Amino acid sequence: MKTVAIQMNTVATAMKTVVMATSLRNFLGIFGTPPVFVLLQAILRELSFITLLAFSVFNNQIAYFLEWVRHLAPSVVSREV
């Protein structure tokens, strides 16, 4: 397992985004689609380099993960029904 270092200013920016989006002024709007989309977009934009770095290091493991999920999904659905 590889450890990925995250710069503190990146974490601080993501946390500030969360605080701004969930402030009392915006609290009622957080359940609507646009505020939630903006919140998720801001967090993903700040942290996207971690995903890109991690999957480039591990020989495109996202393809293996998607393959694993594709085989797992039918068994989970059949157990729920």
PyMOL commands that set and color helices and strands:
alter all, ss='L'
color gray80, all
select helices_A, chain A and resi 8-21+24-31+33-57+61-80
alter helices_A, ss='H'
color red, helices_A
deselect
rebuild
show_as cartoon
